[in-house]
């Protein structure tokens, strides 16, 4: 049975997540005097950008791991190999036969 291919570009929740995170990563929504508000000596807007950057990284990782299934996942064992394009016996995975 051939697995159903799924690409995140066709999913609304993935687009919605990216839009929300990209809007939040730009501190345009802070007041002009927000630089005066500090937490442990760091401006609050900078902490917000760092936090949203971390959330964006986690979201991208989640999207790749759970929302993106291709035929290569089935062919190459779900991509759980060494990561260098070789099987455990040293043969190239992209070679047929």
KELO-630380 format. One record per atom (N, C-alpha, C, CB): atom name; x, y, z; residue in three letters. Coordinates in steps of 0.05 Angstrom, whole numbers, always signed. Glycine has a CB too. Layout:
CA|X|Y|Z|ALA
...
***
This chain:
N|+17|-24|+0|UNK
CA|+0|+0|+0|UNK
C|+18|+25|+0|UNK
CB|-19|+0|+24|UNK
N|+12|+43|-18|UNK
CA|+28|+67|-20|UNK
C|+18|+88|+0|UNK
CB|+27|+78|-49|UNK
N|+37|+99|+16|UNK
CA|+28|+119|+35|UNK
C|+18|+145|+22|UNK
CB|+51|+126|+55|UNK
N|-1|+158|+34|UNK
CA|-11|+183|+24|UNK
C|+9|+205|+28|UNK
CB|-38|+190|+37|UNK
N|+16|+219|+6|UNK
CA|+35|+241|+8|UNK
C|+21|+265|+20|UNK
CB|+47|+248|-19|UNK
N|+35|+279|+37|UNK
CA|+24|+302|+51|UNK
C|+45|+324|+52|UNK
CB|+14|+295|+79|UNK
N|+38|+347|+41|UNK
CA|+57|+369|+42|UNK
C|+44|+392|+59|UNK
CB|+63|+380|+14|UNK
N|+60|+404|+77|UNK
CA|+49|+424|+95|UNK
C|+39|+449|+81|UNK
CB|+70|+432|+115|UNK
N|+49|+454|+56|UNK
CA|+40|+478|+42|UNK
C|+10|+477|+35|UNK
CB|+57|+481|+16|UNK
N|-2|+454|+37|UNK
CA|-30|+451|+30|UNK
C|-48|+452|+55|UNK
CB|-34|+426|+15|UNK
N|-36|+456|+79|UNK
CA|-52|+455|+103|UNK
C|-55|+483|+115|UNK
CB|-38|+436|+124|UNK
N|-80|+490|+121|UNK
CA|-86|+517|+131|UNK
C|-74|+522|+159|UNK
CB|-115|+521|+133|UNK
N|-74|+501|+176|UNK
CA|-63|+506|+203|UNK
C|-33|+512|+203|UNK
CB|-69|+482|+221|UNK
N|-19|+500|+184|UNK
CA|+10|+506|+181|UNK
C|+14|+535|+172|UNK
CB|+23|+487|+161|UNK
N|-2|+544|+152|UNK
CA|+0|+572|+143|UNK
C|-8|+591|+165|UNK
CB|-18|+576|+119|UNK
N|-29|+584|+180|UNK
CA|-38|+602|+202|UNK
C|-16|+604|+223|UNK
CB|-64|+591|+215|UNK
N|-3|+582|+230|UNK
CA|+18|+582|+250|UNK
C|+42|+599|+241|UNK
CB|+28|+554|+255|UNK
N|+50|+597|+215|UNK
CA|+72|+613|+205|UNK
C|+64|+643|+205|UNK
CB|+79|+604|+177|UNK
N|+40|+649|+197|UNK
CA|+32|+677|+196|UNK
C|+32|+690|+223|UNK
CB|+4|+680|+183|UNK
N|+21|+676|+243|UNK
CA|+20|+686|+270|UNK
C|+48|+690|+281|UNK
CB|+4|+667|+289|UNK
N|+65|+670|+277|UNK
CA|+93|+672|+288|UNK
C|+109|+694|+274|UNK
CB|+107|+645|+285|UNK
N|+106|+697|+248|UNK
CA|+120|+718|+234|UNK
C|+110|+746|+241|UNK
CB|+118|+714|+204|UNK
N|+85|+748|+247|UNK
CA|+74|+774|+256|UNK
C|+86|+780|+284|UNK
CB|+43|+774|+257|UNK
N|+86|+760|+301|UNK
CA|+96|+765|+329|UNK
C|+126|+769|+331|UNK
CB|+88|+742|+346|UNK
N|+141|+759|+311|UNK
CA|+170|+761|+313|UNK
C|+180|+789|+307|UNK
CB|+183|+741|+293|UNK
N|+163|+806|+295|UNK
CA|+170|+834|+289|UNK
C|+157|+851|+311|UNK
CB|+160|+843|+261|UNK
N|+173|+865|+326|UNK
CA|+162|+879|+350|UNK
C|+148|+906|+343|UNK
CB|+184|+885|+369|UNK
N|+134|+907|+322|UNK
CA|+120|+931|+314|UNK
C|+97|+938|+333|UNK
CB|+109|+928|+286|UNK
N|+87|+918|+347|UNK
CA|+64|+922|+364|UNK
C|+71|+934|+392|UNK
CB|+49|+896|+368|UNK
N|+96|+937|+397|UNK
CA|+105|+950|+422|UNK
C|+103|+981|+419|UNK
CB|+134|+942|+430|UNK
N|+98|+994|+441|UNK
CA|+97|+1023|+441|UNK
C|+125|+1034|+436|UNK
CB|+85|+1034|+467|UNK
N|+127|+1059|+428|UNK
CA|+153|+1071|+421|UNK
C|+171|+1073|+446|UNK
CB|+149|+1098|+409|UNK
N|+159|+1074|+469|UNK
CA|+176|+1076|+494|UNK
C|+180|+1048|+507|UNK
CB|+163|+1095|+514|UNK
N|+175|+1027|+492|UNK
CA|+178|+1000|+503|UNK
C|+207|+993|+508|UNK
CB|+166|+980|+484|UNK
N|+226|+1007|+497|UNK
CA|+254|+1002|+502|UNK
C|+262|+1008|+530|UNK
CB|+271|+1018|+483|UNK
N|+246|+1025|+544|UNK
CA|+252|+1031|+571|UNK
C|+244|+1009|+590|UNK
CB|+237|+1057|+579|UNK
N|+226|+992|+582|UNK
CA|+217|+969|+599|UNK
C|+238|+947|+596|UNK
CB|+189|+959|+591|UNK
N|+250|+940|+619|UNK
CA|+272|+920|+618|UNK
C|+267|+898|+639|UNK
CB|+299|+933|+623|UNK
N|+276|+875|+632|UNK
CA|+274|+852|+650|UNK
C|+302|+840|+651|UNK
CB|+253|+830|+640|UNK
N|+315|+841|+674|UNK
CA|+342|+833|+678|UNK
C|+361|+847|+659|UNK
CB|+345|+802|+673|UNK
N|+356|+873|+653|UNK
CA|+373|+889|+637|UNK
C|+368|+886|+607|UNK
CB|+401|+883|+643|UNK
N|+350|+869|+599|UNK
CA|+344|+865|+570|UNK
C|+317|+877|+564|UNK
CB|+345|+834|+563|UNK
N|+316|+892|+542|UNK
CA|+290|+904|+535|UNK
C|+269|+882|+531|UNK
CB|+293|+921|+509|UNK
N|+245|+889|+539|UNK
CA|+223|+869|+537|UNK
C|+218|+860|+508|UNK
CB|+197|+881|+549|UNK
N|+220|+879|+489|UNK
CA|+215|+871|+461|UNK
C|+236|+851|+452|UNK
CB|+216|+896|+444|UNK
N|+261|+853|+461|UNK
CA|+282|+834|+453|UNK
C|+276|+806|+465|UNK
CB|+309|+843|+463|UNK
N|+266|+805|+489|UNK
CA|+258|+779|+501|UNK
C|+235|+767|+486|UNK
CB|+251|+782|+530|UNK
N|+216|+784|+477|UNK
CA|+194|+774|+462|UNK
C|+203|+762|+435|UNK
CB|+173|+797|+457|UNK
N|+221|+776|+422|UNK
CA|+231|+766|+396|UNK
C|+246|+740|+400|UNK
CB|+250|+788|+383|UNK
N|+262|+738|+421|UNK
CA|+276|+713|+426|UNK
C|+257|+690|+432|UNK
CB|+295|+716|+450|UNK
N|+236|+696|+448|UNK
CA|+216|+675|+454|UNK
C|+201|+666|+429|UNK
CB|+197|+686|+474|UNK
N|+193|+685|+412|UNK
CA|+178|+677|+388|UNK
C|+197|+663|+368|UNK
CB|+166|+702|+374|UNK
N|+223|+670|+368|UNK
CA|+242|+655|+351|UNK
C|+244|+626|+360|UNK
CB|+270|+669|+353|UNK
N|+245|+622|+386|UNK
CA|+245|+594|+396|UNK
C|+219|+580|+388|UNK
CB|+249|+594|+427|UNK
N|+196|+593|+391|UNK
CA|+171|+581|+383|UNK
C|+170|+575|+353|UNK
CB|+147|+600|+391|UNK
N|+181|+592|+337|UNK
CA|+183|+588|+308|UNK
C|+200|+563|+302|UNK
CB|+194|+613|+294|UNK
N|+222|+561|+315|UNK
CA|+239|+537|+311|UNK
C|+225|+511|+319|UNK
CB|+265|+540|+328|UNK
N|+211|+512|+341|UNK
CA|+196|+488|+350|UNK
C|+174|+482|+330|UNK
CB|+184|+493|+378|UNK
N|+160|+503|+320|UNK
CA|+138|+499|+301|UNK
C|+148|+487|+275|UNK
CB|+124|+526|+296|UNK
N|+171|+497|+265|UNK
CA|+182|+486|+240|UNK
C|+190|+457|+244|UNK
CB|+207|+503|+232|UNK
N|+202|+450|+267|UNK
CA|+209|+423|+273|UNK
C|+184|+405|+274|UNK
CB|+225|+421|+299|UNK
N|+163|+414|+287|UNK
CA|+138|+399|+289|UNK
C|+126|+395|+261|UNK
CB|+118|+414|+307|UNK
N|+127|+416|+245|UNK
CA|+116|+415|+218|UNK
C|+131|+394|+201|UNK
CB|+117|+442|+204|UNK
N|+157|+394|+202|UNK
CA|+173|+375|+187|UNK
C|+168|+346|+197|UNK
CB|+202|+382|+188|UNK
N|+168|+343|+223|UNK
CA|+165|+316|+234|UNK
C|+137|+304|+232|UNK
CB|+174|+316|+262|UNK
N|+117|+320|+233|UNK
CA|+89|+309|+234|UNK
C|+72|+315|+210|UNK
CB|+76|+319|+259|UNK
N|+77|+336|+196|UNK
CA|+59|+344|+174|UNK
C|+70|+339|+146|UNK
CB|+53|+373|+177|UNK
N|+94|+329|+144|UNK
CA|+107|+326|+118|UNK
C|+113|+297|+114|UNK
CB|+132|+344|+116|UNK
N|+96|+283|+99|UNK
CA|+101|+256|+91|UNK
C|+104|+254|+61|UNK
CB|+79|+237|+102|UNK
N|+126|+242|+52|UNK
CA|+131|+238|+24|UNK
C|+136|+209|+18|UNK
CB|+155|+256|+14|UNK
N|+138|+202|-7|UNK
CA|+143|+174|-14|UNK
C|+172|+166|-6|UNK
CB|+140|+169|-44|UNK
N|+190|+185|-2|UNK
CA|+217|+178|+6|UNK
C|+218|+169|+35|UNK
CB|+235|+202|+3|UNK
N|+197|+177|+52|UNK
CA|+196|+166|+79|UNK
C|+193|+136|+79|UNK
CB|+173|+180|+94|UNK
N|+176|+126|+61|UNK
CA|+171|+97|+59|UNK
C|+196|+84|+46|UNK
CB|+146|+92|+42|UNK
N|+206|+96|+25|UNK
CA|+229|+84|+11|UNK
C|+254|+82|+27|UNK
CB|+234|+100|-14|UNK
N|+259|+102|+43|UNK
CA|+284|+103|+58|UNK
C|+281|+98|+88|UNK
CB|+298|+129|+54|UNK
N|+259|+87|+96|UNK
CA|+255|+80|+124|UNK
C|+249|+103|+142|UNK
CB|+279|+66|+134|UNK
N|+234|+122|+132|UNK
CA|+226|+145|+149|UNK
C|+247|+165|+154|UNK
CB|+215|+134|+175|UNK
N|+270|+163|+140|UNK
CA|+291|+183|+144|UNK
C|+305|+181|+170|UNK
CB|+279|+210|+142|UNK
N|+304|+157|+182|UNK
CA|+317|+153|+208|UNK
C|+345|+142|+206|UNK
CB|+300|+135|+225|UNK
N|+357|+145|+182|UNK
CA|+384|+134|+178|UNK
C|+405|+152|+191|UNK
CB|+390|+131|+149|UNK
N|+430|+149|+181|UNK
CA|+452|+164|+192|UNK
C|+451|+194|+184|UNK
CB|+478|+152|+183|UNK
N|+436|+200|+163|UNK
CA|+434|+228|+155|UNK
C|+454|+237|+135|UNK
CB|+436|+245|+179|UNK
N|+472|+218|+126|UNK
CA|+492|+226|+107|UNK
C|+487|+214|+79|UNK
CB|+519|+217|+117|UNK
N|+462|+202|+75|UNK
CA|+456|+192|+49|UNK
C|+464|+163|+45|UNK
CB|+468|+208|+28|UNK
N|+474|+149|+66|UNK
CA|+483|+122|+64|UNK
C|+467|+104|+83|UNK
CB|+513|+120|+70|UNK
N|+463|+79|+75|UNK
CA|+452|+59|+93|UNK
C|+473|+50|+113|UNK
CB|+440|+35|+77|UNK
N|+464|+33|+132|UNK
CA|+483|+23|+152|UNK
C|+506|+7|+140|UNK
CB|+469|+7|+173|UNK
N|+501|-5|+116|UNK
CA|+523|-21|+103|UNK
C|+541|-4|+86|UNK
CB|+511|-43|+87|UNK
N|+536|+23|+85|UNK
CA|+553|+41|+70|UNK
C|+543|+46|+42|UNK
CB|+580|+30|+68|UNK
N|+522|+33|+32|UNK
CA|+512|+37|+5|UNK
C|+496|+63|+4|UNK
CB|+495|+14|-5|UNK
N|+497|+76|-19|UNK
CA|+481|+101|-22|UNK
C|+452|+93|-22|UNK
CB|+488|+115|-49|UNK
N|+435|+109|-8|UNK
CA|+407|+103|-6|UNK
C|+392|+112|-32|UNK
CB|+394|+117|+18|UNK
N|+402|+131|-46|UNK
CA|+388|+141|-70|UNK
C|+393|+125|-95|UNK
CB|+395|+169|-74|UNK
N|+410|+104|-93|UNK
CA|+415|+87|-116|UNK
C|+395|+65|-116|UNK
CB|+444|+76|-115|UNK
N|+384|+59|-140|UNK
CA|+364|+37|-142|UNK
C|+379|+11|-145|UNK
CB|+346|+42|-167|UNK
N|+366|-10|-133|UNK
CA|+376|-37|-136|UNK
C|+397|-44|-118|UNK
CB|+386|-41|-162|UNK
***
